[in-house]
Amino acid sequence: MLALLGPSFGESSQTLTTTGRDVYFLIDVSRSMDATDAAPTRLERVKYDLGQLCDTLPSDRFGLILTANESFVLSPLTADHDALKRFIRDIRTNQQTGNGTDLCSAITLAHQKFVTDSSTRLNARAIVLFSDGENFGTCSRTNLSALRTAGLPLITVGVGTDMGSSIRQGRDFIRDDAGQIVRSQLNRSFLQQLASDGNGQYIEATNNRPYIRELASLLMAQQGFRIDQNQVSVSSNKYFYFLIAALVLLTFDLMVTVRTFRL
């Protein structure tokens, strides 16, 4: 019974080291992200998973960049995850088709933000792109090589499936010029090539795969400088002393026979 109570006494010293991590999330908000092959939609799946990632890495700074035919910063790097989650909940797809999705402009914008922000230089840094891979912009190899030089790995997360899905527009579906229903599919090869050129890694967000843990591990593996180190005193649970005593007494009880006499 004493062992089950978990008695703690005595103190041991542990060293806690904190490494700064700064990450910009690039979120594709083009109309194709309304496809339902990732339930409930591709964008809603990304929004939910980002909330989970914020909870998994509570001490990191995150920023948000939205991209469709144009890219803009929705939130600069911040450690206020509650505020970040409010921004994430309000994200909607861009209803204006424009000239098509330009994912590479978002990558360039994130690179510029890191280069001009001196507070990130000592931290581990990364760029994470959430998209189905449908891209109509031009990705310059020079810009992607600049990510390597700056130590900014580009992690791409593919959202969608090979089978793809149609996209609702009111009571109908989006159709092409011939009147046929457009079917949006995951462009895996493009996202894999981006990750390779950007010195990062490709991850796929399928409905039956908990990829957030894998993504969190990749981010935690990024090397940065130590920004804080503390000595912490903690009490140790000494339940095993009482458990050993109980086992010794039980063994003694089994081995030794005590005879009683009735008068």
Secondary structure, 3 states (H helix, E strand, C coil): CCCCCCCEEEEEEEEEEEECEEEEEEEECCHHHHCCCCCCCHHHHHHHHHHHHHHHCCCCEEEEEEECCCEEEEEEEECCHHHHHHHHHCCCCCCCCCCCCCHHHHHHHHHHHHHHCHHHCCCEEEEEEEECCCCCCCCCHHHHHHHHHHCCCEEEEEECCCCCEECEECCEECECCCCCECEECCCHHHHHHHHHHCCCCEEEECCCCCCHHHHHHHHHCCCCCEEEEEEEEEEEECHHHHHHHHHHHHHHHHHCCCCCCCC
